[in-house]
Amino acid sequence: MGVTNTQPIAPTPRKRKSISFKGLMRSVEFEGKGACLAQNVVLDDGRLQKMKAPSLEFTRSGIEGYRWKAEKGYKLAGVYYDLYLISSGLSGVYILEMYNLSTGSTTYPLVAEANEVALTGTITFTNGSTAVSASSGAFTTELAVGDYIYLDGEYSDGVRVASITDDDNLVLESAYGGTGGAGNGKLATKHFTTTELHFRQLGDYGYLASYEASNNGMSFDGTTLTVIANFPTLARYLLLDGNRLACNELASGFITGVMTDFDAGAGAAAHKTYSTSLKANGGIETSSGIILMSELGGDLQKVIPNAASDEVSAETKLDSFNYTGQGIQTARQIIMGKDYAYIINTLGIIEINPYTGESKILTDEGNIGRRWKDYDVSTSVLRYDSKHNRIIALVKDVGQYDTMIVVDLDERRAISTQPNSFIECIANINNQLYGGSSQDGKTFKLFESYSDRDGNKLALRWILEWDALEGIATEDILKQILIHANLNSKSEMVVKLYKNGSHEPIKTETFAGSSSQQTQSASVIGVLGKYVFGLGGSRIDVAQEATDIIRKVKKSTRIVTYTLEIYESSVYNFSVYDIIVEYKTRGRLSREKVQPNALF
């Protein structure tokens, strides 16, 4: 009987689990991702710091409906001015106000005499008197305190209204200097019936466009508003395409001096229709042309003159740009940064390459992504902070413009929120951001103070979650958390550690600055100015090398979630230089697992 030689069958090797430590860190960078929450926090060269809040610049008492409209201010003869739309006192009517930043003086631009508005009834002005009367007048519905009125033909003698008694009687701020008499009364104050006002400056002239059906496009020389003929009605935006104004998919004729007619004639002076199928709600200027953005999609457009500059190309669309994603609702929701364009919509804050149209949502991850659906962004405002290279968004959280979202373009698109800001409009004046409140007539410098807008302590709050291993063979794997921070002697830092989503912390430490040079306890070691705060056991020497792989994991091991919260409330700066999470296991896994800088 033969014997068959057989080779033994080798057992199937069992694969061991190998879990990357870094892979377990659900939030590895401070940039609004993972589970990170950052309030009143800014990242500066890898350090967490307190973000400065708005500082009160001045208050205009009695002003309601405060609305800032000059996006980059107005500069005339080297002087910067703020332009505002303020409530006139009449329902749904706003007037333009001009504020000199250097002197603090306020003026109210007038419409040119050719654009004056007739008042109802027969109006009587008396030389040397402040009293004005009317027969069958309508003073209470046509005029507001501050309006500039006069008798027909006496434009230069006009006086502002001080008070209105009834439809047929009012009082002027000063005695009337004209000849006077009974006749047609005139109004030279522009009454805007919308708050949707757009502004651009070309040379020494400003241009304004409003969402109104007539007399809605005007030039502005610093004193007088002059209506531009043939201006597109119901202006949704106003842009500069070289030396042309762009409004409602139309480009004006080439501007030399000051524009008086949107369609000034033939050739280069003629208006031009952009070759786009979009109904744009806004846009921005780029070095290549203008980007027109609709509710869905955007185009890059440019009016290109021919060699003689007396005609323009029939094709204005530049095909190098392609953006077909969700767009914007209003012109205040698109802005140009230093290198990229940015829009805001229900998807988030989106960064767009202005040459190709490639896009990236900056707020689609972590806490900011989860919370985005709770924000009302339908009328949100987006602005660029050229001083700090940041994108600023104003959104509504509980029905008002109460939350400011800040994207730091120099720090890996780090995202932070500033709650309770209550700022509705933002303008960049001479490289400084100012904010206006629609509630109380207050104007603020943004990012100027460690107190909030009402002078109270500014609270920094930062929350981070990450996953870690825990089980029978890896008991107490999380040994301690060390925080290296800079704490003012008059402020206080509270740190809490939570586990698996519990609302009750498993560890809480409060560290208050003091005048002593050193404070030590079982879990806190510090020196005034630079503190090391420990959650857990006493501080020991930290391993010099991080171990990225936990080599052995039992079946009973599970993933747990830790949440770290840092809270500091004061009127001083506060910095976190480093957070070190220290792990230690038992038995054969006795080597410490340390990941310095993992949370930044």
Buried (B, 14 or more C-beta within 10 A) or exposed (E): EEEEEEEEEEEEEEEEEEBEBEEBBBBBBBBBBBBBBBBBBBBEEEBBBBBBBBBBBEEBEEBEBBBBBBBBBBBBEEEBBBBBBBBBBBEEBBBBBBBBBEEEEEEBBBBBBEBBBEBBBBBBBBEEBBBBBBEEBEBBEBBBBBBBBBBBBBBEBBBBBEEBEEBBBBBBEEEBBBEBBBBEBBBBBBBBEBBBBBBBBBEBBBBBBBBBEEBBBBBBBBEBBBBBEBBBBBBBBBBBBBBBBBBBBBBBBBBEEBBEBBBBEEBBBBBBEBEBEBEBBBBBBBEBBBBBBBEEBBBBBBBEBEEEEEBBEEEBBBEEBEBEBBBBBBBBBBBBBEEBBBBBBEBBBBBBBBBEBEBEBBBBBBBBBEBBEEBBBEBBBBBBBBEBBBBBBBBBBEEBBBBBBBBBBEBEBBBBBBBBBBBBBBBBBEEBBBBBBBEEBBBBBBBBBBBBBEEEBBBBBBBBBBBBBBBEBBEEBBBBBBBBBBBBEEBBBBBBBBBEEEEEBEBEBEBEBEEEEEBEEEBBBBEBEEBBBBBBEEBEEEBEEBBEEBEBBEEEBEEBBBBBBBBBBBBBBBBBBBBBBBBBBEEEBEEBBBBBEBBB
